[in-house]
Amino acid sequence: SQLIKREPKVAQHYGFRAQLYRLNNDMRRARKDYEKVIALEPDSSLGANGMAEVSLQAGDMDEARKWGALAYKTAPKDWVAAYNYGMILERRAEDDLAIQHLKTALGLRIPDSRHRLLTRLWLARAYHRQGKTALAEEMAEELRMEKKGLKEWGIILESEEAKGLRQLLQEDVRLAGDLVNGSA
């Protein structure tokens, strides 16, 4: 907030503060800061992607889809935009589009194991719904190689500050853990 007072026209400052608000489940303030990001940098995916995450965390899937599509359209070479939009589409069971965007995210080289873990989980689930058992099993097998990511999610979700993330991702992380450990 002090930095924003000194540099009120820097969108990234609002984006960072919005992430902190979102992690603390303060959606009203997060939304307000992401709106400021959009006003300052309308061609950047930062604001639209943040609005997608806020909407998703608030359970508004229609709004999340709208913002996720805009973020991806704005930054089609950004793995985060493809990942978030793919997650939203998978949760809406829009499997063809979800698969397309999640495969794009993987192709853009997701740098950390925890996000690759969930990407592969969502792909496996989408393939399974489509009756593409071999592809679902292939994704589950690749997911099993992301044990480091499972550990990372365990540490993150234990944090008191991760309430919003727990609400959003805990069941997915649990299912991924069951697949990694062979109990699903």
C-alpha positions in Angstrom: 0.0 0.0 0.0 2.9 2.4 0.7 4.4 1.6 -2.6 1.1 2.3 -4.3 1.0 5.7 -2.6 4.4 6.5 -4.0 3.8 4.9 -7.5 0.0 5.0 -8.0 0.2 4.3 -11.8 2.1 1.0 -11.6 -0.4 -1.8 -12.2 1.9 -4.6 -10.9 1.7 -3.0 -7.4 -2.1 -3.3 -7.4 -1.8 -6.8 -8.8 0.5 -7.9 -6.0 -1.7 -6.4 -3.3 -4.7 -8.0 -4.9 -3.0 -11.4 -4.7 -2.5 -10.9 -1.0 -6.1 -9.9 -0.5 -7.2 -12.9 -2.5 -5.0 -15.3 -0.5 -6.6 -13.8 2.7 -10.1 -14.4 1.2 -10.8 -10.6 1.0 -12.5 -10.8 -2.4 -13.9 -7.3 -2.3 -10.5 -5.6 -2.0 -8.9 -8.1 -4.4 -11.5 -7.3 -7.0 -11.1 -3.6 -6.5 -7.3 -3.8 -7.0 -7.7 -6.0 -10.1 -10.1 -3.5 -11.6 -7.5 -0.9 -11.0 -4.9 -3.1 -12.8 -7.3 -3.4 -15.8 -7.8 0.4 -15.8 -4.1 1.0 -15.8 -3.1 -1.8 -18.3 -6.1 -2.9 -20.3 -4.0 -4.9 -22.7 -2.2 -6.9 -19.9 -3.5 -10.3 -18.8 -2.7 -9.5 -15.1 -6.0 -7.9 -14.3 -8.2 -10.3 -16.3 -6.4 -13.3 -14.9 -6.8 -12.0 -11.4 -10.5 -11.3 -11.9 -10.8 -14.9 -13.2 -9.2 -16.2 -10.0 -11.3 -14.0 -7.8 -14.5 -15.1 -9.5 -13.5 -18.7 -9.4 -12.7 -18.5 -5.7 -16.0 -16.8 -5.1 -17.8 -19.6 -7.0 -19.0 -17.5 -9.9 -18.1 -19.9 -12.7 -19.8 -17.8 -15.5 -17.8 -14.7 -14.5 -14.6 -16.8 -14.0 -15.0 -18.2 -17.5 -15.5 -14.7 -19.0 -12.4 -13.3 -17.4 -10.4 -16.5 -18.0 -11.1 -16.3 -21.7 -10.1 -12.6 -21.8 -6.8 -13.4 -20.0 -6.0 -16.1 -22.4 -6.9 -14.0 -25.4 -4.7 -11.3 -24.1 -1.7 -13.6 -23.3 -1.9 -16.8 -25.3 1.7 -17.6 -24.6 1.4 -17.3 -20.8 1.1 -20.7 -19.1 -0.8 -19.1 -16.2 -3.6 -17.8 -18.4 -3.9 -21.2 -20.2 -3.7 -23.1 -16.9 -6.4 -20.9 -15.1 -8.7 -20.9 -18.1 -8.2 -24.7 -18.5 -9.1 -25.2 -14.8 -12.2 -23.1 -15.2 -13.3 -25.0 -18.3 -12.6 -28.4 -16.7 -14.7 -27.5 -13.6 -17.5 -26.6 -16.0 -17.0 -29.9 -17.8 -16.3 -28.1 -21.1 -13.9 -30.9 -21.8 -12.8 -30.3 -25.4 -11.8 -26.7 -24.6 -10.4 -27.6 -21.2 -8.1 -30.2 -22.8 -7.0 -27.8 -25.4 -6.0 -25.1 -22.9 -4.5 -27.5 -20.4 -2.4 -29.1 -23.1 -1.4 -25.6 -24.2 -0.3 -24.8 -20.6 1.9 -27.9 -20.4 3.3 -27.0 -23.8 4.3 -23.6 -22.5 6.4 -25.4 -19.9 4.8 -24.9 -16.5 7.8 -24.3 -14.3 6.7 -25.9 -11.1 5.6 -29.4 -10.2 2.5 -28.4 -8.2 0.9 -26.8 -11.2 1.9 -29.6 -13.5 0.4 -32.0 -11.0 -3.0 -30.3 -11.1 -2.9 -29.8 -14.9 -2.5 -33.5 -15.4 -5.2 -34.3 -12.9 -7.7 -32.0 -14.7 -6.6 -33.5 -18.1 -7.1 -37.0 -16.7 -10.6 -36.1 -15.4 -11.6 -34.5 -18.7 -10.4 -37.5 -20.7 -12.2 -39.8 -18.3 -15.5 -38.0 -18.8 -15.0 -38.3 -22.5 -14.5 -42.0 -22.2 -10.9 -41.7 -23.4 -9.5 -44.2 -20.8 -6.1 -44.7 -22.3 -5.4 -40.9 -22.4 -6.8 -40.5 -18.8 -4.5 -43.3 -17.6 -1.5 -41.7 -19.4 -2.2 -38.4 -17.6 -2.6 -40.2 -14.3 0.8 -41.9 -14.9 2.4 -38.6 -15.7 0.7 -37.1 -12.6 2.4 -39.8 -10.5 5.8 -38.3 -11.4 4.9 -35.0 -9.8 5.4 -36.2 -6.1 7.3 -33.0 -5.4 4.3 -30.9 -6.4 2.1 -33.0 -4.1 4.4 -32.2 -1.2 4.4 -28.5 -2.1 0.6 -28.4 -2.1 0.6 -30.1 1.2 2.8 -27.4 2.7 0.9 -24.6 1.1 -2.5 -25.8 2.0 -1.5 -26.3 5.7 -0.9 -22.6 6.0 -3.5 -20.6 7.8 -3.3 -18.0 5.0 -4.4 -20.5 2.4 -8.0 -20.7 3.3 -9.2 -19.5 -0.1 -6.8 -21.9 -1.9 -8.0 -24.8 0.3 -11.6 -24.1 -0.6 -10.6 -24.0 -4.3 -8.0 -26.8 -4.6 -8.1 -29.1 -1.6 -10.3 -31.8 -3.1 -8.2 -31.8 -6.3 -5.0 -32.1 -4.3 -6.5 -34.9 -2.2 -7.5 -36.8 -5.4 -4.0 -36.2 -6.9 -2.5 -37.6 -3.7 -4.7 -40.7 -3.9 -3.6 -41.2 -7.5 0.1 -40.7 -6.6 -0.2 -43.1 -3.6 -2.1 -45.7 -5.6 -5.3 -45.5 -3.5 -7.5 -44.2 -6.4 
